[in-house]
Amino acid sequence: MMNFSVVICTYNGEHRLPEVLERLCSQEQTENLAWEILVIDNNSTDQTQKVVQEYQSEFSKKSPKIRYCFEPKQGIAFARRLAIQEAQSPLIGFLDDDNLPHLNWVYSAYLFAQSHPKAGAYGSQLEALYEANPPENFHRIACFLAIINRGREAFRYDLLERWLFPPGAGLVVRKQAWLDCVPEHPFFTGVSAKSLNNKGEDIEILSYLRKTGWEIWHNPQMIVDHHIPNSRLQKSYLLKLLRGIGLSRYYTRMLQLPTWKKPLFTVIYLLNDLRKLIVHYWTHYKVLNTDIVSRCELELYWSSLISPFYYWLKA
């Protein structure tokens, strides 16, 4: 049996995959581990498969074993569902094709699971690698691109406030916890080449684990460099991203609540989102056309406000 599976979900990743695969194939302290790299091609139209085949050929007689799977349904939820089916290890570490793990990432991830047997999931420490200088005040929305500094000490998310979760980039999940807790067809399909409106898949998955009693941890020994290309710092992309996150908020909020509380909290959230929207507009209306960050925050508050109606239409 494999000790650890690294899953890379990718769409048109021919130019990004090589650096990730190089990092993984250079992992240290893994001589005594049986582990694999599983690339899930989420309906790519470029040479992603060819890139993987080249690495398979080069490492055919070496560790780790590299496997390729094709998922025709676009959306990271579909890619991850296939990964859960295909992974040969009880521990699955998810990386995006723009995530560059440090050279002890696999060993640190495996070791943490051995010392925390009740951890159903645990997240990495993410560090940004910006291709270009981000906009002014970008720190106010950086967390929505999974740029989150959670510190150098391990801690349990499930002992903190109910809304705090590790980011999906660099997340390790126990396969059995996923199979026991996560429905076969989650509500969110995740981001795809066509839409950013299905954000929320990470919170949904982790909410199911938390509700069934699995511990959720931050492991600062697992460090991942998150490459942020210039295209993801542009106003058009950021607006779509924040819109998608805002539209997901009603569903992810309700996941945390018992049924009898949902009507009351729906009203409370509506009023609070309306308050935030008004205060933000009143504070920043003079710079909304020139300040990307303020404009994106406005989009987030507006999308959060209308998220119940979006959910009811979608459902």
ChimeraX commands (.cxc) that place a marker at each C-alpha (Angstrom):
marker #1 position 0.00,0.00,0.00 radius 0.5
marker #1 position 1.07,3.54,-0.71 radius 0.5
marker #1 position 1.91,5.77,2.27 radius 0.5
marker #1 position 1.00,9.04,0.57 radius 0.5
marker #1 position -0.65,10.33,-2.62 radius 0.5
marker #1 position -0.01,13.78,-4.04 radius 0.5
marker #1 position -2.83,14.93,-6.32 radius 0.5
marker #1 position -2.37,17.76,-8.82 radius 0.5
marker #1 position -5.63,18.94,-10.38 radius 0.5
marker #1 position -4.85,20.87,-13.54 radius 0.5
marker #1 position -6.46,22.53,-16.53 radius 0.5
marker #1 position -4.20,23.47,-19.46 radius 0.5
marker #1 position -1.19,23.17,-17.21 radius 0.5
marker #1 position 1.51,22.23,-19.71 radius 0.5
marker #1 position 3.60,25.30,-18.80 radius 0.5
marker #1 position 2.95,25.18,-15.05 radius 0.5
marker #1 position 3.16,21.45,-14.35 radius 0.5
marker #1 position 6.89,20.94,-14.99 radius 0.5
marker #1 position 7.98,23.13,-12.08 radius 0.5
marker #1 position 5.52,21.44,-9.70 radius 0.5
marker #1 position 6.62,17.98,-10.83 radius 0.5
marker #1 position 10.28,18.95,-10.47 radius 0.5
marker #1 position 9.68,20.04,-6.89 radius 0.5
marker #1 position 7.85,16.81,-6.11 radius 0.5
marker #1 position 10.42,14.55,-7.78 radius 0.5
marker #1 position 13.13,16.27,-5.71 radius 0.5
marker #1 position 11.44,15.70,-2.34 radius 0.5
marker #1 position 13.76,14.90,0.54 radius 0.5
marker #1 position 13.47,12.30,3.34 radius 0.5
marker #1 position 11.10,10.15,1.28 radius 0.5
marker #1 position 13.46,7.20,0.72 radius 0.5
marker #1 position 11.42,4.99,3.07 radius 0.5
marker #1 position 8.02,6.14,1.82 radius 0.5
marker #1 position 5.94,4.48,-0.85 radius 0.5
marker #1 position 4.22,7.42,-2.48 radius 0.5
marker #1 position 2.75,8.51,-5.77 radius 0.5
marker #1 position 1.92,11.59,-7.83 radius 0.5
marker #1 position -1.51,11.56,-9.42 radius 0.5
marker #1 position -2.18,14.19,-12.09 radius 0.5
marker #1 position -5.87,14.79,-12.74 radius 0.5
marker #1 position -6.29,16.44,-16.14 radius 0.5
marker #1 position -9.53,18.40,-15.89 radius 0.5
marker #1 position -10.43,18.40,-19.60 radius 0.5
marker #1 position -7.34,20.23,-20.84 radius 0.5
marker #1 position -7.00,21.22,-24.50 radius 0.5
marker #1 position -3.22,21.71,-24.51 radius 0.5
marker #1 position -0.27,19.31,-24.15 radius 0.5
marker #1 position -0.82,18.53,-20.47 radius 0.5
marker #1 position -0.97,14.78,-21.07 radius 0.5
marker #1 position 2.25,14.84,-23.09 radius 0.5
marker #1 position 4.08,16.67,-20.30 radius 0.5
marker #1 position 2.98,14.04,-17.77 radius 0.5
marker #1 position 3.98,11.22,-20.11 radius 0.5
marker #1 position 7.48,12.66,-20.41 radius 0.5
marker #1 position 7.88,12.65,-16.63 radius 0.5
marker #1 position 6.41,9.15,-16.41 radius 0.5
marker #1 position 9.04,7.96,-18.86 radius 0.5
marker #1 position 11.88,9.69,-17.03 radius 0.5
marker #1 position 10.84,8.38,-13.60 radius 0.5
marker #1 position 9.54,4.97,-14.65 radius 0.5
marker #1 position 12.16,3.19,-12.53 radius 0.5
marker #1 position 12.34,5.73,-9.73 radius 0.5
marker #1 position 10.16,6.88,-6.87 radius 0.5
marker #1 position 7.61,8.43,-6.83 radius 0.5
marker #1 position 5.27,6.67,-9.21 radius 0.5
marker #1 position 3.53,9.17,-11.53 radius 0.5
marker #1 position 0.04,8.44,-12.82 radius 0.5
marker #1 position -2.27,10.35,-15.17 radius 0.5
marker #1 position -6.09,10.44,-15.15 radius 0.5
marker #1 position -8.47,12.40,-17.34 radius 0.5
marker #1 position -11.66,14.00,-15.98 radius 0.5
marker #1 position -13.92,15.34,-18.77 radius 0.5
marker #1 position -16.27,17.29,-16.47 radius 0.5
marker #1 position -14.75,20.68,-15.80 radius 0.5
marker #1 position -14.73,21.83,-12.21 radius 0.5
marker #1 position -12.27,21.06,-9.45 radius 0.5
marker #1 position -14.91,19.13,-7.48 radius 0.5
marker #1 position -15.13,16.59,-10.32 radius 0.5
marker #1 position -11.34,16.37,-10.51 radius 0.5
marker #1 position -11.04,15.79,-6.77 radius 0.5
marker #1 position -13.80,13.18,-6.78 radius 0.5
marker #1 position -11.85,11.21,-9.38 radius 0.5
marker #1 position -8.68,11.65,-7.32 radius 0.5
marker #1 position -10.38,10.16,-4.26 radius 0.5
marker #1 position -11.40,7.13,-6.34 radius 0.5
marker #1 position -7.96,6.67,-7.89 radius 0.5
marker #1 position -5.58,7.46,-5.02 radius 0.5
marker #1 position -3.89,4.36,-3.61 radius 0.5
marker #1 position -2.98,5.87,-0.25 radius 0.5
marker #1 position -5.01,6.65,2.89 radius 0.5
marker #1 position -3.48,10.15,2.83 radius 0.5
marker #1 position -4.12,12.51,-0.07 radius 0.5
marker #1 position -2.34,15.85,-0.47 radius 0.5
marker #1 position -3.93,18.27,-2.93 radius 0.5
marker #1 position -1.79,20.72,-4.88 radius 0.5
marker #1 position -2.84,23.07,-7.65 radius 0.5
marker #1 position -0.63,23.39,-10.71 radius 0.5
marker #1 position 0.60,26.76,-9.41 radius 0.5
marker #1 position 1.60,25.37,-5.99 radius 0.5
marker #1 position 5.32,24.75,-5.47 radius 0.5
marker #1 position 5.88,22.62,-2.36 radius 0.5
marker #1 position 9.06,22.98,-0.36 radius 0.5
marker #1 position 11.37,19.99,-0.54 radius 0.5
marker #1 position 10.20,18.48,2.77 radius 0.5
marker #1 position 6.48,18.91,2.06 radius 0.5
marker #1 position 5.65,15.25,1.46 radius 0.5
marker #1 position 7.63,14.02,4.46 radius 0.5
marker #1 position 6.15,16.71,6.75 radius 0.5
marker #1 position 2.64,15.88,5.55 radius 0.5
marker #1 position 3.10,12.15,6.16 radius 0.5
marker #1 position 4.74,12.69,9.56 radius 0.5
marker #1 position 1.94,14.98,10.76 radius 0.5
marker #1 position -0.67,12.32,10.05 radius 0.5
marker #1 position 1.22,9.79,12.15 radius 0.5
marker #1 position 1.27,12.08,15.18 radius 0.5
marker #1 position -2.31,13.32,14.70 radius 0.5
marker #1 position -4.42,10.23,13.97 radius 0.5
marker #1 position -7.71,12.09,14.54 radius 0.5
marker #1 position -6.89,14.78,11.97 radius 0.5
marker #1 position -9.25,14.38,9.03 radius 0.5
marker #1 position -7.61,17.27,7.18 radius 0.5
marker #1 position -4.75,19.71,7.67 radius 0.5
marker #1 position -3.52,22.69,5.71 radius 0.5
marker #1 position -0.19,24.10,4.62 radius 0.5
marker #1 position 1.53,27.39,5.23 radius 0.5
marker #1 position 1.20,29.32,1.95 radius 0.5
marker #1 position 3.69,31.93,0.79 radius 0.5
marker #1 position 3.05,34.19,-2.21 radius 0.5
marker #1 position 5.25,34.32,-5.28 radius 0.5
marker #1 position 3.93,37.35,-7.16 radius 0.5
marker #1 position 4.76,37.62,-10.85 radius 0.5
marker #1 position 4.14,41.37,-10.63 radius 0.5
marker #1 position 3.62,43.85,-7.84 radius 0.5
marker #1 position 0.09,43.51,-6.45 radius 0.5
marker #1 position -2.25,46.52,-6.23 radius 0.5
marker #1 position -2.01,48.89,-3.29 radius 0.5
marker #1 position -3.70,47.53,-0.14 radius 0.5
marker #1 position -3.85,44.10,-1.73 radius 0.5
marker #1 position -3.40,42.50,1.70 radius 0.5
marker #1 position -7.08,43.25,2.34 radius 0.5
marker #1 position -8.17,40.66,-0.26 radius 0.5
marker #1 position -5.06,38.46,-0.54 radius 0.5
marker #1 position -6.71,35.72,1.53 radius 0.5
marker #1 position -9.19,35.13,-1.32 radius 0.5
marker #1 position -6.26,34.01,-3.48 radius 0.5
marker #1 position -5.21,31.58,-0.72 radius 0.5
marker #1 position -2.43,33.90,0.46 radius 0.5
marker #1 position -2.89,33.34,4.16 radius 0.5
marker #1 position -0.24,33.45,6.88 radius 0.5
marker #1 position -1.52,31.30,9.71 radius 0.5
marker #1 position 1.70,31.39,11.71 radius 0.5
marker #1 position 4.50,28.99,12.62 radius 0.5
marker #1 position 2.63,27.08,15.33 radius 0.5
marker #1 position 0.32,24.14,14.71 radius 0.5
marker #1 position -3.29,24.60,15.84 radius 0.5
marker #1 position -6.74,23.07,15.42 radius 0.5
marker #1 position -9.19,25.00,13.26 radius 0.5
marker #1 position -12.15,23.09,14.64 radius 0.5
marker #1 position -11.53,24.54,18.11 radius 0.5
marker #1 position -11.71,28.10,16.80 radius 0.5
marker #1 position -14.58,30.04,15.23 radius 0.5
marker #1 position -16.80,28.03,12.90 radius 0.5
marker #1 position -15.92,30.10,9.81 radius 0.5
marker #1 position -12.17,29.51,9.88 radius 0.5
marker #1 position -10.78,26.81,7.60 radius 0.5
marker #1 position -7.44,26.03,5.94 radius 0.5
marker #1 position -7.13,26.90,2.25 radius 0.5
marker #1 position -7.62,24.14,-0.31 radius 0.5
marker #1 position -4.17,24.68,-1.83 radius 0.5
marker #1 position -1.77,22.36,-0.03 radius 0.5
marker #1 position -4.55,20.60,1.87 radius 0.5
marker #1 position -4.08,17.01,3.05 radius 0.5
marker #1 position -7.16,14.85,3.63 radius 0.5
marker #1 position -7.59,11.34,4.97 radius 0.5
marker #1 position -9.28,9.32,2.26 radius 0.5
marker #1 position -11.48,7.48,4.73 radius 0.5
marker #1 position -12.69,10.75,6.28 radius 0.5
marker #1 position -13.67,11.99,2.82 radius 0.5
marker #1 position -15.46,8.75,1.93 radius 0.5
marker #1 position -17.33,8.72,5.25 radius 0.5
marker #1 position -18.39,12.38,5.29 radius 0.5
marker #1 position -18.50,13.95,1.83 radius 0.5
marker #1 position -21.49,13.32,-0.45 radius 0.5
marker #1 position -20.78,11.92,-3.88 radius 0.5
marker #1 position -22.19,15.05,-5.50 radius 0.5
marker #1 position -21.26,18.18,-3.48 radius 0.5
marker #1 position -23.22,21.38,-4.08 radius 0.5
marker #1 position -20.24,23.31,-5.44 radius 0.5
marker #1 position -18.48,22.08,-8.58 radius 0.5
marker #1 position -15.59,24.47,-7.99 radius 0.5
marker #1 position -13.82,26.83,-10.35 radius 0.5
marker #1 position -13.49,25.86,-13.99 radius 0.5
marker #1 position -12.29,27.36,-17.25 radius 0.5
marker #1 position -15.75,28.80,-17.80 radius 0.5
marker #1 position -16.76,30.16,-14.41 radius 0.5
marker #1 position -15.58,31.31,-11.00 radius 0.5
marker #1 position -19.15,31.31,-9.65 radius 0.5
marker #1 position -18.90,27.89,-7.99 radius 0.5
marker #1 position -16.32,28.85,-5.37 radius 0.5
marker #1 position -16.87,27.38,-1.93 radius 0.5
marker #1 position -15.95,23.75,-2.56 radius 0.5
marker #1 position -13.11,23.77,0.02 radius 0.5
marker #1 position -15.32,25.11,2.81 radius 0.5
marker #1 position -18.08,22.69,1.87 radius 0.5
marker #1 position -15.81,19.64,2.08 radius 0.5
marker #1 position -14.18,20.73,5.34 radius 0.5
marker #1 position -17.57,21.58,6.86 radius 0.5
marker #1 position -18.70,17.99,6.36 radius 0.5
marker #1 position -15.55,16.73,8.10 radius 0.5
marker #1 position -15.93,19.17,10.99 radius 0.5
marker #1 position -19.60,18.29,11.54 radius 0.5
marker #1 position -18.77,14.61,11.90 radius 0.5
marker #1 position -16.05,15.16,14.48 radius 0.5
marker #1 position -12.82,14.99,12.51 radius 0.5
marker #1 position -10.08,17.34,13.67 radius 0.5
marker #1 position -8.87,19.99,11.20 radius 0.5
marker #1 position -5.34,21.33,11.68 radius 0.5
marker #1 position -2.82,23.85,10.47 radius 0.5
marker #1 position 0.60,22.29,9.89 radius 0.5
marker #1 position 3.24,25.04,9.53 radius 0.5
marker #1 position 5.92,22.51,8.57 radius 0.5
marker #1 position 4.18,22.00,5.22 radius 0.5
marker #1 position 5.20,25.09,3.24 radius 0.5
marker #1 position 3.97,25.81,-0.27 radius 0.5
marker #1 position 4.98,28.68,-2.54 radius 0.5
marker #1 position 1.85,29.86,-4.32 radius 0.5
marker #1 position 2.63,31.37,-7.71 radius 0.5
marker #1 position 0.34,34.33,-8.50 radius 0.5
marker #1 position 0.57,35.31,-12.18 radius 0.5
marker #1 position -0.08,38.85,-13.31 radius 0.5
marker #1 position -3.40,37.79,-14.85 radius 0.5
marker #1 position -4.78,37.07,-11.37 radius 0.5
marker #1 position -3.96,40.56,-10.19 radius 0.5
marker #1 position -6.09,42.22,-12.85 radius 0.5
marker #1 position -9.35,43.92,-11.98 radius 0.5
marker #1 position -11.48,41.72,-14.26 radius 0.5
marker #1 position -10.25,38.48,-12.71 radius 0.5
marker #1 position -10.42,39.73,-9.13 radius 0.5
marker #1 position -13.99,40.96,-9.57 radius 0.5
marker #1 position -15.07,37.56,-10.90 radius 0.5
marker #1 position -13.27,35.81,-8.05 radius 0.5
marker #1 position -14.80,37.96,-5.30 radius 0.5
marker #1 position -18.21,37.67,-6.95 radius 0.5
marker #1 position -17.97,33.88,-6.91 radius 0.5
marker #1 position -16.90,33.83,-3.27 radius 0.5
marker #1 position -19.72,36.18,-2.27 radius 0.5
marker #1 position -22.35,34.11,-4.09 radius 0.5
marker #1 position -21.20,31.00,-2.23 radius 0.5
marker #1 position -21.58,32.51,1.22 radius 0.5
marker #1 position -25.22,31.71,1.92 radius 0.5
marker #1 position -24.71,27.99,1.35 radius 0.5
marker #1 position -21.42,27.76,3.25 radius 0.5
marker #1 position -22.89,29.73,6.15 radius 0.5
marker #1 position -25.95,27.50,6.38 radius 0.5
marker #1 position -23.77,24.38,6.40 radius 0.5
marker #1 position -22.52,25.41,9.83 radius 0.5
marker #1 position -25.99,25.77,11.39 radius 0.5
marker #1 position -28.68,23.39,12.63 radius 0.5
marker #1 position -31.88,23.52,10.58 radius 0.5
marker #1 position -33.92,25.38,13.19 radius 0.5
marker #1 position -31.46,28.29,13.24 radius 0.5
marker #1 position -31.31,28.83,9.48 radius 0.5
marker #1 position -34.36,31.13,9.00 radius 0.5
marker #1 position -33.27,33.45,11.81 radius 0.5
marker #1 position -29.67,33.61,10.69 radius 0.5
marker #1 position -30.67,34.17,7.08 radius 0.5
marker #1 position -32.29,37.43,8.19 radius 0.5
marker #1 position -29.34,38.32,10.44 radius 0.5
marker #1 position -26.84,37.76,7.62 radius 0.5
marker #1 position -28.95,39.73,5.15 radius 0.5
marker #1 position -29.06,42.72,7.48 radius 0.5
marker #1 position -25.37,42.48,8.32 radius 0.5
marker #1 position -24.36,42.18,4.65 radius 0.5
marker #1 position -26.54,45.17,3.81 radius 0.5
marker #1 position -24.90,47.15,6.62 radius 0.5
marker #1 position -21.41,46.24,5.35 radius 0.5
marker #1 position -22.36,47.19,1.80 radius 0.5
marker #1 position -23.70,50.60,2.81 radius 0.5
marker #1 position -20.78,51.40,5.13 radius 0.5
marker #1 position -18.24,50.33,2.53 radius 0.5
marker #1 position -19.87,52.32,-0.26 radius 0.5
marker #1 position -20.18,55.42,1.92 radius 0.5
marker #1 position -16.52,55.13,2.98 radius 0.5
marker #1 position -15.00,54.41,-0.44 radius 0.5
marker #1 position -17.40,55.71,-3.09 radius 0.5
marker #1 position -14.95,58.39,-4.23 radius 0.5
marker #1 position -12.26,55.84,-5.15 radius 0.5
marker #1 position -14.31,52.90,-6.41 radius 0.5
marker #1 position -13.37,53.64,-10.02 radius 0.5
marker #1 position -9.65,53.84,-9.31 radius 0.5
marker #1 position -9.03,51.57,-6.30 radius 0.5
marker #1 position -9.16,47.92,-7.38 radius 0.5
marker #1 position -9.21,46.57,-3.84 radius 0.5
marker #1 position -12.12,48.76,-2.70 radius 0.5
marker #1 position -14.08,47.88,-5.83 radius 0.5
marker #1 position -13.50,44.16,-5.24 radius 0.5
marker #1 position -14.60,44.45,-1.62 radius 0.5
marker #1 position -17.80,46.13,-2.77 radius 0.5
marker #1 position -18.39,43.25,-5.18 radius 0.5
marker #1 position -17.89,40.78,-2.33 radius 0.5
marker #1 position -20.41,42.53,-0.07 radius 0.5
marker #1 position -22.99,42.87,-2.84 radius 0.5
marker #1 position -22.62,39.22,-3.89 radius 0.5
marker #1 position -22.86,38.08,-0.27 radius 0.5
marker #1 position -26.06,40.09,0.13 radius 0.5
marker #1 position -27.75,38.47,-2.87 radius 0.5
marker #1 position -26.29,34.99,-2.22 radius 0.5
marker #1 position -29.52,33.61,-0.65 radius 0.5
marker #1 position -31.47,34.48,-3.80 radius 0.5
marker #1 position -28.69,33.08,-6.00 radius 0.5
marker #1 position -28.77,29.85,-3.99 radius 0.5
marker #1 position -32.55,29.51,-4.18 radius 0.5
marker #1 position -32.44,29.96,-7.97 radius 0.5
marker #1 position -29.53,27.53,-8.34 radius 0.5
marker #1 position -31.05,24.92,-6.03 radius 0.5
marker link #1:1,2 radius 0.2
marker link #1:2,3 radius 0.2
marker link #1:3,4 radius 0.2
marker link #1:4,5 radius 0.2
marker link #1:5,6 radius 0.2
marker link #1:6,7 radius 0.2
marker link #1:7,8 radius 0.2
marker link #1:8,9 radius 0.2
marker link #1:9,10 radius 0.2
marker link #1:10,11 radius 0.2
marker link #1:11,12 radius 0.2
marker link #1:12,13 radius 0.2
marker link #1:13,14 radius 0.2
marker link #1:14,15 radius 0.2
marker link #1:15,16 radius 0.2
marker link #1:16,17 radius 0.2
marker link #1:17,18 radius 0.2
marker link #1:18,19 radius 0.2
marker link #1:19,20 radius 0.2
marker link #1:20,21 radius 0.2
marker link #1:21,22 radius 0.2
marker link #1:22,23 radius 0.2
marker link #1:23,24 radius 0.2
marker link #1:24,25 radius 0.2
marker link #1:25,26 radius 0.2
marker link #1:26,27 radius 0.2
marker link #1:27,28 radius 0.2
marker link #1:28,29 radius 0.2
marker link #1:29,30 radius 0.2
marker link #1:30,31 radius 0.2
marker link #1:31,32 radius 0.2
marker link #1:32,33 radius 0.2
marker link #1:33,34 radius 0.2
marker link #1:34,35 radius 0.2
marker link #1:35,36 radius 0.2
marker link #1:36,37 radius 0.2
marker link #1:37,38 radius 0.2
marker link #1:38,39 radius 0.2
marker link #1:39,40 radius 0.2
marker link #1:40,41 radius 0.2
marker link #1:41,42 radius 0.2
marker link #1:42,43 radius 0.2
marker link #1:43,44 radius 0.2
marker link #1:44,45 radius 0.2
marker link #1:45,46 radius 0.2
marker link #1:46,47 radius 0.2
marker link #1:47,48 radius 0.2
marker link #1:48,49 radius 0.2
marker link #1:49,50 radius 0.2
marker link #1:50,51 radius 0.2
marker link #1:51,52 radius 0.2
marker link #1:52,53 radius 0.2
marker link #1:53,54 radius 0.2
marker link #1:54,55 radius 0.2
marker link #1:55,56 radius 0.2
marker link #1:56,57 radius 0.2
marker link #1:57,58 radius 0.2
marker link #1:58,59 radius 0.2
marker link #1:59,60 radius 0.2
marker link #1:60,61 radius 0.2
marker link #1:61,62 radius 0.2
marker link #1:62,63 radius 0.2
marker link #1:63,64 radius 0.2
marker link #1:64,65 radius 0.2
marker link #1:65,66 radius 0.2
marker link #1:66,67 radius 0.2
marker link #1:67,68 radius 0.2
marker link #1:68,69 radius 0.2
marker link #1:69,70 radius 0.2
marker link #1:70,71 radius 0.2
marker link #1:71,72 radius 0.2
marker link #1:72,73 radius 0.2
marker link #1:73,74 radius 0.2
marker link #1:74,75 radius 0.2
marker link #1:75,76 radius 0.2
marker link #1:76,77 radius 0.2
marker link #1:77,78 radius 0.2
marker link #1:78,79 radius 0.2
marker link #1:79,80 radius 0.2
marker link #1:80,81 radius 0.2
marker link #1:81,82 radius 0.2
marker link #1:82,83 radius 0.2
marker link #1:83,84 radius 0.2
marker link #1:84,85 radius 0.2
marker link #1:85,86 radius 0.2
marker link #1:86,87 radius 0.2
marker link #1:87,88 radius 0.2
marker link #1:88,89 radius 0.2
marker link #1:89,90 radius 0.2
marker link #1:90,91 radius 0.2
marker link #1:91,92 radius 0.2
marker link #1:92,93 radius 0.2
marker link #1:93,94 radius 0.2
marker link #1:94,95 radius 0.2
marker link #1:95,96 radius 0.2
marker link #1:96,97 radius 0.2
marker link #1:97,98 radius 0.2
marker link #1:98,99 radius 0.2
marker link #1:99,100 radius 0.2
marker link #1:100,101 radius 0.2
marker link #1:101,102 radius 0.2
marker link #1:102,103 radius 0.2
marker link #1:103,104 radius 0.2
marker link #1:104,105 radius 0.2
marker link #1:105,106 radius 0.2
marker link #1:106,107 radius 0.2
marker link #1:107,108 radius 0.2
marker link #1:108,109 radius 0.2
marker link #1:109,110 radius 0.2
marker link #1:110,111 radius 0.2
marker link #1:111,112 radius 0.2
marker link #1:112,113 radius 0.2
marker link #1:113,114 radius 0.2
marker link #1:114,115 radius 0.2
marker link #1:115,116 radius 0.2
marker link #1:116,117 radius 0.2
marker link #1:117,118 radius 0.2
marker link #1:118,119 radius 0.2
marker link #1:119,120 radius 0.2
marker link #1:120,121 radius 0.2
marker link #1:121,122 radius 0.2
marker link #1:122,123 radius 0.2
marker link #1:123,124 radius 0.2
marker link #1:124,125 radius 0.2
marker link #1:125,126 radius 0.2
marker link #1:126,127 radius 0.2
marker link #1:127,128 radius 0.2
marker link #1:128,129 radius 0.2
marker link #1:129,130 radius 0.2
marker link #1:130,131 radius 0.2
marker link #1:131,132 radius 0.2
marker link #1:132,133 radius 0.2
marker link #1:133,134 radius 0.2
marker link #1:134,135 radius 0.2
marker link #1:135,136 radius 0.2
marker link #1:136,137 radius 0.2
marker link #1:137,138 radius 0.2
marker link #1:138,139 radius 0.2
marker link #1:139,140 radius 0.2
marker link #1:140,141 radius 0.2
marker link #1:141,142 radius 0.2
marker link #1:142,143 radius 0.2
marker link #1:143,144 radius 0.2
marker link #1:144,145 radius 0.2
marker link #1:145,146 radius 0.2
marker link #1:146,147 radius 0.2
marker link #1:147,148 radius 0.2
marker link #1:148,149 radius 0.2
marker link #1:149,150 radius 0.2
marker link #1:150,151 radius 0.2
marker link #1:151,152 radius 0.2
marker link #1:152,153 radius 0.2
marker link #1:153,154 radius 0.2
marker link #1:154,155 radius 0.2
marker link #1:155,156 radius 0.2
marker link #1:156,157 radius 0.2
marker link #1:157,158 radius 0.2
marker link #1:158,159 radius 0.2
marker link #1:159,160 radius 0.2
marker link #1:160,161 radius 0.2
marker link #1:161,162 radius 0.2
marker link #1:162,163 radius 0.2
marker link #1:163,164 radius 0.2
marker link #1:164,165 radius 0.2
marker link #1:165,166 radius 0.2
marker link #1:166,167 radius 0.2
marker link #1:167,168 radius 0.2
marker link #1:168,169 radius 0.2
marker link #1:169,170 radius 0.2
marker link #1:170,171 radius 0.2
marker link #1:171,172 radius 0.2
marker link #1:172,173 radius 0.2
marker link #1:173,174 radius 0.2
marker link #1:174,175 radius 0.2
marker link #1:175,176 radius 0.2
marker link #1:176,177 radius 0.2
marker link #1:177,178 radius 0.2
marker link #1:178,179 radius 0.2
marker link #1:179,180 radius 0.2
marker link #1:180,181 radius 0.2
marker link #1:181,182 radius 0.2
marker link #1:182,183 radius 0.2
marker link #1:183,184 radius 0.2
marker link #1:184,185 radius 0.2
marker link #1:185,186 radius 0.2
marker link #1:186,187 radius 0.2
marker link #1:187,188 radius 0.2
marker link #1:188,189 radius 0.2
marker link #1:189,190 radius 0.2
marker link #1:190,191 radius 0.2
marker link #1:191,192 radius 0.2
marker link #1:192,193 radius 0.2
marker link #1:193,194 radius 0.2
marker link #1:194,195 radius 0.2
marker link #1:195,196 radius 0.2
marker link #1:196,197 radius 0.2
marker link #1:197,198 radius 0.2
marker link #1:198,199 radius 0.2
marker link #1:199,200 radius 0.2
marker link #1:200,201 radius 0.2
marker link #1:201,202 radius 0.2
marker link #1:202,203 radius 0.2
marker link #1:203,204 radius 0.2
marker link #1:204,205 radius 0.2
marker link #1:205,206 radius 0.2
marker link #1:206,207 radius 0.2
marker link #1:207,208 radius 0.2
marker link #1:208,209 radius 0.2
marker link #1:209,210 radius 0.2
marker link #1:210,211 radius 0.2
marker link #1:211,212 radius 0.2
marker link #1:212,213 radius 0.2
marker link #1:213,214 radius 0.2
marker link #1:214,215 radius 0.2
marker link #1:215,216 radius 0.2
marker link #1:216,217 radius 0.2
marker link #1:217,218 radius 0.2
marker link #1:218,219 radius 0.2
marker link #1:219,220 radius 0.2
marker link #1:220,221 radius 0.2
marker link #1:221,222 radius 0.2
marker link #1:222,223 radius 0.2
marker link #1:223,224 radius 0.2
marker link #1:224,225 radius 0.2
marker link #1:225,226 radius 0.2
marker link #1:226,227 radius 0.2
marker link #1:227,228 radius 0.2
marker link #1:228,229 radius 0.2
marker link #1:229,230 radius 0.2
marker link #1:230,231 radius 0.2
marker link #1:231,232 radius 0.2
marker link #1:232,233 radius 0.2
marker link #1:233,234 radius 0.2
marker link #1:234,235 radius 0.2
marker link #1:235,236 radius 0.2
marker link #1:236,237 radius 0.2
marker link #1:237,238 radius 0.2
marker link #1:238,239 radius 0.2
marker link #1:239,240 radius 0.2
marker link #1:240,241 radius 0.2
marker link #1:241,242 radius 0.2
marker link #1:242,243 radius 0.2
marker link #1:243,244 radius 0.2
marker link #1:244,245 radius 0.2
marker link #1:245,246 radius 0.2
marker link #1:246,247 radius 0.2
marker link #1:247,248 radius 0.2
marker link #1:248,249 radius 0.2
marker link #1:249,250 radius 0.2
marker link #1:250,251 radius 0.2
marker link #1:251,252 radius 0.2
marker link #1:252,253 radius 0.2
marker link #1:253,254 radius 0.2
marker link #1:254,255 radius 0.2
marker link #1:255,256 radius 0.2
marker link #1:256,257 radius 0.2
marker link #1:257,258 radius 0.2
marker link #1:258,259 radius 0.2
marker link #1:259,260 radius 0.2
marker link #1:260,261 radius 0.2
marker link #1:261,262 radius 0.2
marker link #1:262,263 radius 0.2
marker link #1:263,264 radius 0.2
marker link #1:264,265 radius 0.2
marker link #1:265,266 radius 0.2
marker link #1:266,267 radius 0.2
marker link #1:267,268 radius 0.2
marker link #1:268,269 radius 0.2
marker link #1:269,270 radius 0.2
marker link #1:270,271 radius 0.2
marker link #1:271,272 radius 0.2
marker link #1:272,273 radius 0.2
marker link #1:273,274 radius 0.2
marker link #1:274,275 radius 0.2
marker link #1:275,276 radius 0.2
marker link #1:276,277 radius 0.2
marker link #1:277,278 radius 0.2
marker link #1:278,279 radius 0.2
marker link #1:279,280 radius 0.2
marker link #1:280,281 radius 0.2
marker link #1:281,282 radius 0.2
marker link #1:282,283 radius 0.2
marker link #1:283,284 radius 0.2
marker link #1:284,285 radius 0.2
marker link #1:285,286 radius 0.2
marker link #1:286,287 radius 0.2
marker link #1:287,288 radius 0.2
marker link #1:288,289 radius 0.2
marker link #1:289,290 radius 0.2
marker link #1:290,291 radius 0.2
marker link #1:291,292 radius 0.2
marker link #1:292,293 radius 0.2
marker link #1:293,294 radius 0.2
marker link #1:294,295 radius 0.2
marker link #1:295,296 radius 0.2
marker link #1:296,297 radius 0.2
marker link #1:297,298 radius 0.2
marker link #1:298,299 radius 0.2
marker link #1:299,300 radius 0.2
marker link #1:300,301 radius 0.2
marker link #1:301,302 radius 0.2
marker link #1:302,303 radius 0.2
marker link #1:303,304 radius 0.2
marker link #1:304,305 radius 0.2
marker link #1:305,306 radius 0.2
marker link #1:306,307 radius 0.2
marker link #1:307,308 radius 0.2
marker link #1:308,309 radius 0.2
marker link #1:309,310 radius 0.2
marker link #1:310,311 radius 0.2
marker link #1:311,312 radius 0.2
marker link #1:312,313 radius 0.2
marker link #1:313,314 radius 0.2
marker link #1:314,315 radius 0.2
view
